[in-house]
Amino acid sequence: MRVLMVEDEKYMARAIAEVLKKNKYSVDLAHDGQYGLDCALSGIYDMIILDIMLPKIDGFSILKEIRNQRIETPVILLTARGQVEDKVSGLDLGADDYLTKPFHADELLARLRALGRRKDALLHDGILRFSDISLSPNTLMITSNDKRVKLTLKESQLLELLIHNENIILSKDTIIEKIWGFDSDVEDNHVEAHISLLRKKLSKIDSCTQIKTIRGAGYTLAAGRIDI
């Protein structure tokens, strides 16, 4: 699971990041609001830990903007002790949970696990659906028109990423960062190859859902046949 932590207290942020990494989370840090917003808008994160008091742009403004952009990534808001109005404002703006500073790392881990379970529960019977296709990430099977075909793990992850980002154009860099990671040496042609293979499997099950190429920008799912 990939986590973005937006926190200007660098020592605390690094300490929490180390704990998260030891618990198998991938963590990126942002120490000011502007950079945090830029990262959040990439759409590559599974969870966001967001402080309210930040330089350049405050946490409330970041939260409002990502929700305006229809990014539904779960957000844990970090609030000051006793600031009930901050908690209320954050929840009203679309935060999923909050933690009061100072907090114990174990509590943060518990909140992340709870949000992860809540996110998974949004899948109906573990199945993701878009237009005429149904994807089971657990079995790597994709179904349409009573036909089914098995995907590779990366193909399943790629299709899941596209489904979760409906109506959003995903660049090759974003796809690489989300599926292979920031430190990967995967190149653009690797993404193109996976897109091509995924398109062939969609065609094999006679799906009208296709992966649209936006030249110079990236890819997005489209319901209905298109020219590619």
C-alpha positions as CSV (number, residue, x, y, z in Angstrom):
1,M,0.0,0.0,0.0
2,R,1.4,3.4,-1.0
3,V,1.0,6.2,1.5
4,L,1.6,10.0,1.2
5,M,2.4,11.8,4.4
6,V,2.1,15.6,4.3
7,E,3.8,16.9,7.4
8,D,6.2,19.8,7.9
9,E,7.6,18.5,11.2
10,K,10.4,16.6,9.4
11,Y,11.8,14.6,12.4
12,M,8.3,13.3,13.2
13,A,7.5,12.6,9.6
14,R,10.6,10.6,9.1
15,A,10.1,8.6,12.3
16,I,6.6,7.7,11.3
17,A,7.7,6.9,7.8
18,E,10.2,4.4,9.2
19,V,7.6,2.7,11.2
20,L,5.3,2.5,8.2
21,K,8.0,1.0,6.0
22,K,8.8,-1.6,8.6
23,N,5.1,-2.6,8.4
24,K,5.3,-3.0,4.6
25,Y,3.9,0.4,3.5
26,S,5.5,2.4,0.8
27,V,5.8,6.0,2.0
28,D,6.4,9.3,0.3
29,L,7.0,12.5,2.4
30,A,5.9,16.1,1.5
31,H,7.0,18.8,3.9
32,D,5.0,21.7,2.5
33,G,1.4,22.1,1.3
34,Q,2.2,22.9,-2.3
35,Y,4.3,19.8,-2.8
36,G,1.8,17.8,-0.9
37,L,-1.0,18.9,-3.1
38,D,1.0,18.1,-6.3
39,C,1.6,14.6,-5.0
40,A,-2.0,14.1,-3.9
41,L,-3.3,15.2,-7.3
42,S,-1.2,12.5,-9.0
43,G,-3.8,9.9,-7.8
44,I,-1.1,7.3,-7.2
45,Y,-1.6,6.9,-3.5
46,D,-3.8,4.4,-1.5
47,M,-3.8,6.6,1.6
48,I,-3.0,10.2,2.6
49,I,-1.9,11.3,6.1
50,L,-2.4,15.1,6.1
51,D,-1.5,17.7,8.7
52,I,-3.6,20.8,8.9
53,M,-0.9,23.4,9.7
54,L,1.4,23.5,6.7
55,P,3.6,26.1,4.9
56,K,2.4,27.4,1.6
57,I,-1.0,25.6,1.5
58,D,-2.9,24.4,4.6
59,G,-4.3,20.9,4.9
60,F,-7.9,22.0,4.6
61,S,-7.2,23.6,1.2
62,I,-5.4,20.5,0.1
63,L,-8.3,18.3,1.2
64,K,-10.9,20.5,-0.5
65,E,-8.9,20.6,-3.8
66,I,-8.4,16.8,-4.1
67,R,-12.1,16.2,-3.4
68,N,-13.0,18.8,-5.9
69,Q,-10.8,16.9,-8.4
70,R,-12.8,13.7,-7.5
71,I,-9.8,12.0,-6.0
72,E,-11.4,9.7,-3.4
73,T,-8.1,8.5,-1.7
74,P,-8.8,8.0,2.0
75,V,-7.4,10.8,4.1
76,I,-6.4,10.8,7.8
77,L,-6.2,14.3,9.1
78,L,-3.7,15.3,11.8
79,T,-5.3,17.8,14.2
80,A,-4.1,19.7,17.3
81,R,-5.2,18.5,20.7
82,G,-8.6,19.9,21.7
83,Q,-9.4,21.5,18.4
84,V,-12.8,20.1,17.9
85,E,-13.7,22.6,15.2
86,D,-10.7,21.3,13.1
87,K,-12.0,17.8,13.3
88,V,-15.5,18.8,12.3
89,S,-14.3,21.0,9.4
90,G,-12.0,18.2,8.2
91,L,-14.7,15.6,8.2
92,D,-17.1,18.0,6.4
93,L,-14.5,18.6,3.7
94,G,-14.1,14.9,3.1
95,A,-11.6,13.5,5.5
96,D,-12.1,9.8,6.4
97,D,-10.6,9.9,9.8
98,Y,-8.5,12.0,12.1
99,L,-5.7,11.7,14.7
100,T,-4.9,14.1,17.5
101,K,-1.3,15.0,18.0
102,P,0.7,13.7,19.7
103,F,-0.3,10.1,18.7
104,H,1.2,6.7,19.0
105,A,2.4,4.9,15.8
106,D,0.4,1.8,16.7
107,E,-2.8,3.9,16.6
108,L,-1.9,5.3,13.2
109,L,-1.3,1.8,11.9
110,A,-4.6,0.7,13.2
111,R,-6.4,3.6,11.5
112,L,-4.6,2.7,8.2
113,R,-5.7,-0.9,8.5
114,A,-9.3,0.1,9.2
115,L,-9.4,2.4,6.2
116,G,-7.8,-0.3,4.0
117,R,-10.6,-2.7,5.1
118,R,-13.3,0.0,4.4
119,K,-11.8,0.6,1.0
120,D,-11.8,-3.1,0.1
121,A,-15.4,-3.3,1.3
122,L,-16.5,-1.0,-1.5
123,L,-15.9,-3.8,-3.9
124,H,-19.1,-5.9,-4.4
125,D,-18.2,-9.5,-3.7
126,G,-14.6,-8.6,-4.4
127,I,-15.4,-7.7,-8.0
128,L,-14.6,-4.4,-9.8
129,R,-17.0,-3.4,-12.6
130,F,-16.8,-1.0,-15.4
131,S,-19.2,-0.9,-18.4
132,D,-19.5,-4.5,-19.5
133,I,-16.5,-5.9,-17.8
134,S,-16.0,-7.5,-14.3
135,L,-12.6,-7.9,-12.8
136,S,-11.7,-10.1,-9.9
137,P,-8.4,-8.9,-8.5
138,N,-8.2,-12.0,-6.3
139,T,-8.4,-14.5,-9.1
140,L,-7.0,-12.2,-11.9
141,M,-10.1,-13.1,-14.0
142,I,-11.8,-10.7,-16.3
143,T,-15.4,-11.4,-17.6
144,S,-17.6,-10.0,-20.3
145,N,-20.5,-11.4,-22.3
146,D,-20.2,-14.8,-20.5
147,K,-16.6,-15.0,-21.7
148,R,-13.6,-14.9,-19.4
149,V,-9.9,-14.7,-19.6
150,K,-7.1,-14.7,-17.0
151,L,-4.8,-11.7,-16.7
152,T,-1.3,-11.5,-15.4
153,L,-0.8,-9.8,-12.1
154,K,0.5,-6.6,-13.7
155,E,-2.3,-6.6,-16.3
156,S,-4.8,-7.0,-13.4
157,Q,-3.2,-4.2,-11.5
158,L,-3.2,-2.0,-14.6
159,L,-6.9,-2.6,-15.3
160,E,-7.7,-2.0,-11.6
161,L,-5.8,1.3,-11.7
162,L,-7.7,2.4,-14.8
163,I,-11.1,1.4,-13.3
164,H,-10.4,3.2,-10.0
165,N,-9.5,6.4,-12.0
166,E,-12.5,6.5,-14.3
167,N,-12.6,9.7,-16.4
168,I,-9.0,10.5,-15.4
169,I,-6.1,10.4,-17.9
170,L,-3.2,8.4,-16.4
171,S,0.2,9.3,-17.7
172,K,2.8,6.6,-18.3
173,D,4.9,8.0,-15.5
174,T,1.9,7.7,-13.1
175,I,1.3,4.1,-14.2
176,I,4.9,3.2,-13.6
177,E,5.0,4.9,-10.2
178,K,1.8,3.3,-9.1
179,I,2.4,-0.3,-10.3
180,W,6.2,-0.7,-10.4
181,G,7.2,2.1,-7.9
182,F,9.3,5.3,-8.0
183,D,12.6,3.4,-7.9
184,S,11.7,1.1,-10.8
185,D,13.8,1.1,-14.0
186,V,10.7,0.3,-16.1
187,E,10.4,2.4,-19.2
188,D,7.5,3.8,-21.2
189,N,7.6,1.0,-23.8
190,H,7.0,-1.5,-21.0
191,V,3.7,0.3,-20.2
192,E,2.8,0.3,-23.9
193,A,3.4,-3.4,-24.1
194,H,1.1,-4.1,-21.1
195,I,-1.6,-1.8,-22.6
196,S,-1.4,-3.7,-25.9
197,L,-1.7,-7.1,-24.2
198,L,-4.6,-5.9,-22.1
199,R,-6.4,-4.6,-25.1
200,K,-6.1,-8.0,-26.8
201,K,-7.6,-9.7,-23.8
202,L,-10.5,-7.2,-23.8
203,S,-11.1,-8.0,-27.4
204,K,-10.9,-11.8,-26.8
205,I,-13.9,-11.6,-24.5
206,D,-15.8,-9.3,-26.9
207,S,-15.8,-6.4,-24.5
208,C,-16.9,-3.0,-25.8
209,T,-14.7,-1.4,-23.1
210,Q,-11.5,-0.1,-24.5
211,I,-8.4,1.7,-23.3
212,K,-8.2,5.1,-25.0
213,T,-4.9,6.7,-25.8
214,I,-4.8,10.5,-25.3
215,R,-1.7,11.4,-27.3
216,G,0.9,13.1,-25.3
217,A,-1.1,12.6,-22.1
218,G,-1.7,9.0,-21.3
219,Y,-4.5,6.5,-21.1
220,T,-8.1,6.2,-19.8
221,L,-10.9,3.7,-20.0
222,A,-13.8,4.3,-22.3
223,A,-17.2,2.5,-22.5
224,G,-17.9,1.7,-26.1
225,R,-15.7,1.0,-29.1
226,I,-13.2,3.7,-30.2
227,D,-10.5,4.1,-32.7
228,I,-7.0,3.6,-31.2
